[in-house]
Amino acid sequence: MHFTRLGAYATEELPIISRGEGCYVWDDKGRRYLDGLSGLFVVAAGHGRKELAEAAAWQAEQLAYFPIWNYAHPPALELAERLAGLAPGDVNRIFFTTSGSEAVESAWKLARQYFRAVGQPHRTKVIARNVAYHGTTMGALAINGVAGIRTPFEPLTPGAFHVPNTDRYRCRTCAAAPACTLACADAIEDVIEFEGPDTIAAVYLEPVQNGGGAIPPPGGYFARAREICNRYGVLLVSDEVICAFGRLGYWFGCERYDYLPDIITTAKALTSGYSPLGAMLTRDFLVEPFLEGNQSFSHGITFGGHPVSCAVAMANLDIFERENLLANVRDHEDEFRLRLESLLDLPIVGDVRGAGYFWAIELVKDKETKETFDGKEREALLRGFLAPRLFEAGLICRVDDRGDPVIQLSPPLIAGSEELAEIETVLRTVLVEAWKRVQS
């Protein structure tokens, strides 16, 4: 199993999820759980969507597979045109992958080859943020800012550097200031200058950072980052593997925060998980060097643009538009935030942060000092108690300490007041129990 302590199941029962419907899933014993993480930020349209299964079946009967190497097929063409129409500005070129990691790595490869093609071959390096998760393939892993995931596979692909993230709750620079000073954005310029402006190819930023727990940007952050990239001729990559397709209430997270990236990386909610598909969306100018003569982007993936996955994505986007899922997120965002913020009266809850249907609760040992838990305490609290107890209480979410200890919540975009109330109720019950254990 992926990212799983396999030895744990030598003595513990393995949870087996056997079916799903709407915002809920059932295990093989018939117990029901609210899917408060959309599988893995994936099942945006909800579980059990018959029309998505039917779209896959119909396409498989027509053309189950054909590569998009020197060929095309209708589902890939139709989906590419649709995505270009939804994406902002002149983000009109689509390169299909099968996962978010592949999309992130494809963006690095495109940036490198583009700069080589336009006579700037020394631009090979990239910048990302601390604790930011960008994937697990070797290139994406280098961009990844989560030390615990990187370390077992070192040495990594060279050329990736990291700057502070936008976690205001833990910021050592301006947490006590009336507002963010944007030193976190200025750090991007510092690295560019230190490494040499003519060596930097791209900066990777998530609209809301996943690693560390749904960390939103301060006002003006992306305007500053975009200005810095423009000034030094560096590409801005908006990693939206989680944030695209409604998670923040918009088709793309960059729309919410009003910036135009040069590349957008996506996956997850593009098909609501009914079939694997990712994509790299780029501005027109990045493809221009490959449109003449015998030039080509020297990269390909066997299952990229798979016809069945593209057909599912088209049907999934139909659901988004027909049921107005983006508006549902925007309509319920304040309610979701207020329900989670109500938990701030608990001694163990230090911070609540996020946007749209993408939130995190940071857990603390001391609310006044923001003292966090040490390694042994985290193990006992998160994995020893919270993870199994939340599951037992009927809520699937994520407990995580890749940064500071958090509970992450990201329900399907179809969720409404009833599901949000259930999330709040379960969290309050379990967190009260958790604090009693901490005290004892």
N, C-alpha and C positions, 0 to 999 in steps of 0.2 A: 504494500500500500504506500501511497505517496506521502512524504513528510509525516511518517507515522513511526512511532516507537514500536516496532514489531514485537519486541519481547513482552510488551504489556499484555498481549492477548494470550500469553501462555497460561495466565490465571484468570483473566477477565473475559467476559463475553463480548464477542465481536458484534457491534450494531450492524444490522442488515436492513437497509431501507428498500422496500419492495415495490411501492407505488406512490403516486402523488396526484393531488388534485387541487387546483387553485394555489392557495398559500400554504397548503399542508402536505405532509408526507406521512406514510405509515410504515412501520417496520414489519418484519415477517411474523410477528406475534400479534399484529393488529393494533398496536398502540399508535396514537396519532401525535404528531409534532408540528408546531408552527415553524415553518422554514424562515427563520429570521435572518438568514444570510443568502437567500436566493441560490441555494446550493453552494456556490462560491462566487457571489456577485454576478450570477449568470442567468438564472431563470426569471428574466424580467417579466415575461407575459404570463407567468404562472405555470404550474404543473398540469399535465393531462390535457393539453390543447390538441384536440382531435384533428383540427384543420392543419396543424403543422406536420403531424404524422401522415396525413393524407397527401400533403404537398410532397413529402419525401417519397412516398410510395409511387405517386404519379410520375415524378421525375425519374425514379429508378427504372420504371417500365419504359420510358422514352429513351433515356440515355443515362445509364448508371454511372459511367465514368468516361472521361476523355481528358487528356492533359491540355493545358493552355500554353504548351511549348510549341510555337509555330502554328497553332490552331486557336480557334475560339469556339465557344458554344453559347447558345442563347441565354441560359441562366446567368453565366458570368457577365455577358455583355449587358443584360438588363439590370443586374444588380449594380454593376460598376456605374452605369448611367444614373441609377437612382441615388447611389451614395454621393456621386459628384453633385447632384442637384440638392442634396441635403447639407453637404459640407459648406463651410463659410468661404467667402472670397473666391480666389482662383485655385482652391484645392480641388482639382478636377481629375487627377490621375490616380488609379487604384491598382495596387499590387496585392493579390490575395495570398494569404498564408493559411495555416490550419490552427495557429495558436497565437497568444499574445507575445510569448517569448520570441517566436519567429518574426512577428511584426517588428518588435523592438530591435532585434538583431538585423533585420532587413534594412531598417532605417539607418543603422550605422554603416552598413555596406553601401547603401545608396549614397550617403554623405561622402564617404571616402572616394567612391568611383566618380561621383559628380565633380568633386574638387580636382581630382586627377585629370578629368576630361577638360576642365576649364583652365588648366595650367597652374593649379595651386596644390601640387601633390603632397606638400608637407602638412596639409590640414587633415590629420588623422585622429586627433584626440577628441574625447567627449567629456562633458561635465554633467554630473547628476547630484542629487542631494543625499545627505546622510539618512540612513534608515529607509530610504525609498526602495521599494521592491519593483524591479523591472523585468523579472524573469529568471530562467534557470539554464538556458543554453549558454555555452561558454562565453559568447560575446555579450549576451544580455546579463550574464552573471557578473561580468566585470563592471557593467554599468550599475548593477544592483548595489545598494548602499547598506545592506543588512550583513553585518560582519559574520554572524553565525552561519549564514548560508554560503558565504563566499569561502571561508577559511578552509573547509575540507578539500577544496578543489584547486587551491593555489599551487603553482603560480597561474594567474589568470591572464587573459588577453591583455596585453599592455595598452596603456593610453587612456584609461578612465580615471577621472578625478572627482572628488566630492566636496560639496559646500554645505553649510548649515541649512536645515529645513526651516519651515515657518511655524514651528510649534511654540506659540507665544506663552503657553502655560509653563514651559520649561526653558524659555529663552534666557540665556545668561547676559545678553546684551541690553535688551530693552523691555523685559517683562514688567519692570516696575515703572516704565515710562507711560505717559498718558495714551500713547499710540505707538505702533511699530515704527521704527526709524528706517526700515527697509535695509538695514545692514545685511540681512540675509540675501537680499537681491544684489547688493553691492559686492558681496563676496564672490559672485560669479565673475564680475569684472576683475577682481583681484587675481583670481586663478588664471583668467585669460592673459592678463598682463605678465604674470609670473612665468607661465609656460611658454609665452610668445604668441601674440595674436595670429600669426600666420601658421600656427600648428593646430589650432582648435577648429574642429569641424562642426560640432553640434552641442547643444545644451538640451538635456532631457528633463522635463518637468511634468508632473501630474497636476491637473487642475485642483483636485483635492488629493493629498498624498495618502496612500493606503498604509504603508509601513509606518509604525508608530501610532496608528489609530486615527484615521479620517482627519488629517490635518489640513484645514482650509488656508487659503492665502490671505494675507492682510490686504487692505485697500491699497491700490497702487502697485502691488507687487509685480503683476504680469506686465503692466505698462512699462515699469522699469526694466524688467528682464528683456522685453521685446526691444526696447531702445538700446540696451547694451548689445544685444545680438546684432541689431542693424548696424551699429557703429563699428563693430569689429568684423562684419561680414560672416557671422556665425549663424548656422541654422538653428532654429528653435523647434524642437520636437515636443509635441504635446502627447504624452503617453496616456491614452484614454482607454486602455484595455478594460478598466472598470468604469470610468466616468462617462464614456460615450453611451448613446442610446438610452437616454432617459434617467440615468441614475441620479443626476443633479437637476432633473426637470427640463432638460434641453437635449436636442439631438447630440450635441457635443459640449463637453464641459468648457471648452474655450469660448463658446458663445455666452455662457453665464458670466464669465469673467472678462469678456470683451477684448480678446486678443486674437490675432491671426497667426497661427503657427505655420511653419514651412512644411511640416510633416505631422500627421496624426496617426498614431498607432491604436488599433482597436482589436477586439475579439469578443469573448464572453456574450454579452447581451445581443450581439448582432444576430444570432439565431435563437436566443433564449436557451441555448444549450441543447437544442434538439438535434443538432448535428455540428461537428467541429468546423469552425471557420474563423479566421482572423483577417485583418487587412491593414496595409499601410496606405494612407491617403496622402498625396503630395501636391504641392503647388506646381503649376504648369512648367515653370522655368527649370525645375529639377530634372525633367524628362527631356528637355530640348537637346542636350548633347547626344542622346541615343536615337534621335529621329532621322538622322542623315547617314548616308553611306552604309558602311558595314558595321556600324557601332551597335552595341546592345548592352543592357544592364546584365552583367554576368552573374546571375543569381536565379535560382528556381527551386520549387518545392513540388514534389510529385502530386500531392493532394491539394495544393493551393488552387482555389477556385473550383473545388469539386462541384459538379453540377447538382448533386443532391443537396449539398450544403447551401449552395446559392439559391436554390428553389425554396428551401426552408427559410432562408433569410428574407426573401421577398414576401413570403406569407407572414412571417413574423412582423415585418414592417407594416404590412397591411393591418394587422391587429393593433399595432401602436397607433396608427392613424384612425382606424375605425372606432376604437375605444378611447382615444385621446389620453393615452397613458402619461404623456408628458405633463398634461394639465392636472391629472390626478396627483402626480407627485408634487407639483407646485401648490395645489389646493390643500394638501395635507401636510406639507413640510412644517409649517408653524405648529400644528398640533403635535406632530412627532417630536419636534424640538422641545415643546413645553412639557410633554409627558416625560421625556428623558431628563429634562432639567428639574423636574419635580423630585428626582432622586438625589439632588444636591443636598437635601436635608439629611441624608445619611452620612455618618462620619467617614465611611469608606470611599465615598465618591468625591474625587477631587476636581474633575473637569468633565464637561460634556461638550463635544465639538463635532462639527461635520456640516453637511449641506444636503438638501434633497432627501433621498432615501439612503443616505450613506453617513452613519454616525458612529461615534465611539465614546465610551465612558472610561475615563482613566481612574484607576483605583489607587488610593494612597493609605499610608499607615498613620499619617498625622496631617489633618486638613490644614492646620495653621501654618506649619512649616513646609508642607508639600513633601514630607519625607516619604520615600517610596519603600518598597519591600526589598530585602536582600534576596540573593539567589535561592537560598534554602526556603525562605518564606514564600517566594513566588511559586516554587515547585509545589509546596503544600497547598497554597491558596488556589492557584489557577488549575493545575492538573490534578491535584489531590482532592479538591472539593468542587470548585466552580464548574469545571467542564462536565463532570458526571452529574452534578446536582441540577444544573440547568437543563440538561438532556432529560433527566428523570422527571423534571417539572414540565416537560413538554415544549421546550424552546430550543431550537437549534440556532446557535450563534457562534461567534469565535472569541475564545479567550486567548490573548496573545501577549507576549513580552519581548518581541523583537526590539522594541524601544522600551518604554515604561509599561507596566501592566495595564491592559485595556480589555474591555468587552466591546466587540464590534458588531454592528447591526446594519443589515442591508436587505430588507424584505423585498419580495417581488413588487413590481411597480403597480400591480393591481390591488395591493393592500389598501384597506380603508380604516375607518375609525375603530371598527371592532377588533381588527388584528393589532393595531397600534396600542389599543387599551390592554389587550392580552399580553403584549410584550412588556408594557409597564408593570402590570400586576405580577408577572412571573419574576421580573428583575427585582422588584422591591422585596418580594418574599425571600428570594435566594440571597440577595445582598444583605438583608438583615441577619440571616443565618450566618453568612460569611463573616460579618463584623463580630458576632458573638464568638466565633471560632478564633478570630484574630485576638480578641481580648483575653481569651483563655489560654 
